[in-house]
Amino acid sequence: MYFDAIEEVFKTHDFNSVMHFAGFKAVGESVQFPIKYYQNNVVGTLFLFEIMQKYNVKKLVFSSSATVYGNPQKVPIDESSPLSATNPYGRTKIIVEDMLRDLYQSDPTWRIAILRYFNPIGAHKSGRIGEQPNGIPTNLMPYITQVAIGKREKVFVFGHDYKTHDGTGVRDYIHVVDLVRGHVKALEYLDSHEGVEAFNLGTGKGYSVLDLIKTFSEVNHVEIPYEFMNRRSGDVAISYADPKKANELLHWRAKYGLEEMCEDSWRWQRLNPNGYED
């Protein structure tokens, strides 16, 4: 099914490069349904690479994840940090990264940029493009905005006994528009560089779950009730990027701060209380 559907796209259109965003991405769900994640994220991606090779399309920007660093030994995390995973989702990303390095070793004409996202949030400043999850949100920001709009009662904070400044998990939140800019820069980089390179896309700053909730409340003047829950399996305490490599080689740097991420997320939800149904 995967193979035929992907090949039909390549038969119908001419490409010189691919940006691969497709995949399941919920850490908790991957712990519960690992086979689902390996089937989709690994097998589906393998079919894509087969077809790219068949049609001689050898320029690729791959969406990886900061989860490939597992429980990091130190922060900020740079690209030379050891790779490991605390959940099946992260392992699917490591497997695909290994596939890409093997692919390049077999055929050095490939040009591959691996982008290790940290935690994308935010929306387009117009308020017309934003994040609308299917069902219950698995990411923090859309859950916060749905609480703010009145669709959900409160935010559940998983874990309040981590070794962080307030006990909640710390992450590197990056504006989705900065993330888009990073993909454009990566594609431009591949125009003049062969090989496989991995890049962190993050701000280099870590904020806790409570930092995010409180910042959202303050800048948008909306109260966000929350309740502490037990830790989720597969989560780590602290993860934030060292983005120097992307700064230097891609000439990319995150522009937007946490306040703007919160403002833009709320603008999208406020203007679209029922998402794209409106």
N, C-alpha and C positions, 0 to 999 in steps of 0.2 A: 504493500500500500504506500509506504513512505517513498520508496524508490520511484515508482511510476509517477506519483504526484509531483515529485521534485523534478524528474526528468522532463515532464511535460512543460514545465516553466522554461527550462533551458532550450527545449526544442522550439518554443514559441518566440523567445526573446534572445537578443544578443547581449552578452555581458562581458565586461573585462575585469570585474571585481565583485566580491560578495562581502556584505556585512551580515554576520550570523548572530541574530538576537534570539532565535527561537529556543524555548526550553522551559521546563517546569522549574520553579525557583523557591518554593517554600521549604525552609529547613525542617520544620516540624513535620510537615507532610512527608518529606523524604524519609524521615526516620520511621514513619508509620507504613509507608508504601515504597520501599526501596526498589522493587522490580519495576514499578511504573516509571521511576526516575531513570534507571539504567536503560530501559527500553527506549524512552523518548529522547533523553539527553545524549546518550552514547550511540545507540544503534541508529537513531534518526540522523545524527550528525555524521556518522560513518557513511551513510548513504549519500549525504550531501557531498562529502569529500570525494567519493567515488565518481559522482557525476561531474563535479568540477574538473577532475582529472580527465575524464572522458571527453569533455568539451573544451579542454585546454584553457580553463579559467583558473589562474594560479595566483591571484591576488586576493587576500582574505584579511578581514578584520574580525576577530572572534571575541565575543562577549564572555569573558571569564568572570571571576569573582574573588573578593578578598577572603572568602571562605577557604581558598586553597592554602592559606597560611595556618589553618587550624587554630590551635591555642598558641598564639605567638610567644616566642621566647623573649622578645623585647619589642618595644614600641618607641618611635614610629617604625613601621614595617617597610623595608625596602625590598626590591625585586630579588635580591640574593638570599633572602630569608628562606629557611627550609620549608618545603611544601609538605603539608599533611592535611588531614581532614577529620573533623569531629562528627560528621554526618554524611549520609549518602549523597546529598546534593553537592557538597564540596568535593566528594570523591569523583562524581561525574565530570566536574570541571578539570580536575587533575588528570583524569584519563584522557580527556580530549586534548589537553595541553600536550601530554606525552605523545598522542597520535600525531599532532602537528609537528613536533620536533622530529619524530621518526619519518614523517612524510617529507620534510625538507632534506633529511639525510639521504633519502633515496632519490630525491630530485631537487637539486639546488636552484632550479629556476623559480621555485615558489617564493612568494613575498608575503610574510605573515606577521601581523601585529596582534598580540594577545593583550587585551585590555582587562585588567583586574579592577573591576568596579568596587568601590566601597559601598556606601548606602545612598543611592539616589533618591531624592525627594524633590518637592516643588512642582511647579507647573509653568506653562507659558504665561508671560506677564499680561497677555490680552485677556486671560481668563477663559479662553475658548478651547484650550487643549490641556487636559489634566489626566489624573490617574483615577480610573473607575474599575476597581476590582470586581471580579465575579464572586458573589456571595460574601461571606465574612472576610474582611481584609486580613491578610497574614502579615502585612507590613505596618509599622507603627504610624507613619504619617496619615495614610488614608483612614486608619482607625480613629485617629485624633480628629480629623475633619468631619467624620461621620458622627462623632460624639458632639462636636461643636454645632452641627446643623440639626441635631436632635434625632438622628436616625438610630443612635445607640446610646445606652445609658451612661456608660463610663468606660475608661480605658483600663485594661488589665495589664499591669506591669509585672512581667515574669522575672522574679528574682530581685531581692532587696538586700542580699547579704554578700554581694561580690566585694572584692577588695578594691573599691573605687571610692571617689570622694563622697558619694551619697549612697553607696550600696547597690546602685542599679548599673546595668551594662552600659559601657561607653563605646560609641561608634563614631566613625568619620562620615558625616552627612554631606553630600555633594548635590548641588542644584542640577536638576535634570538638563537644563540648558547648557551648563558647563560640560556635562557628559556628552551632549550632542557635539559641542565644539571639539571635544577630545577625539571623537570618531572622525570628524572631518580632517583634523590634523594628522591622525594616524594614516588615513587614506593618502593624504598628500605625502607623508613620509615614505610610504611604500612605492610611490612613483620613482624614487631614486635610490631605494635600498632593497636588496634581496636579503633573504634569511628569515629568521624567527626572532622577534624581540617581544618581551613582555613589559608592560607599562602599568604602574599604579595610576588610577584616576581617583584622586581624593584631594581634600583640602589640606591635609596634614594636621588637622585639629580634631580632638576627640571631645564629644559631648555625651552626657549620660541621657538615659531615657527621661529622667526628671528634668534635666536641663532643657530638653526639647519641649516637653509639655509646658513648662513654665515660660519659656520664650514665646511659644505659640500663644499662650494666654495673655502675656503682657503686650505683645505687638498688635494683636488683633482684638484685645479687650473682650475676650470670651473665656468664661470659666470652664475648665476641663476637669471634671471629677475623675478620680482614678482609684484603683484598688490593687494592693500587692497580692501576687500569686506566687506559687512555687516556681523555681527555675524550670525552663524548658530543656529537654534533652537536646544536646547538640549545640547549645549556645556557648559562647565564650565571654569572658569578663570584659576585655578591652581589645579594641582593634581600631587603629587609625594609621593612615598612610604616611610614608615618606615619598612625596611626589617629585623629587628632584630630577629623576630620569626623564619623566614626561616634560618637565619644565625645560630641560636642556636639549633633548633630542627632538621632541615634537613641537617645541616652542609654544607649549600650552601651559596655562596656569588657571586655576579656579578663580572666578571673579566675584562670585556671590557669597555672602555670609549667611549665617543661620537665620537672622531676622528676615532677610528677603525670601529665603526658602519658605519660612512660615507664612509670610504675607501672601506669597504667590499661591501656595497650596490652599489657603483659606479663600482667596479671591475665586479660584476655580470652583471650589465646593459651594460657595455662597451664590455664585451666578448660575450654578448648575446643581441645585439641591438633589435632583434625581439622576445626576450624571448625564450621559448623552441622550437619555430618554426625553430630556427637556429641549 
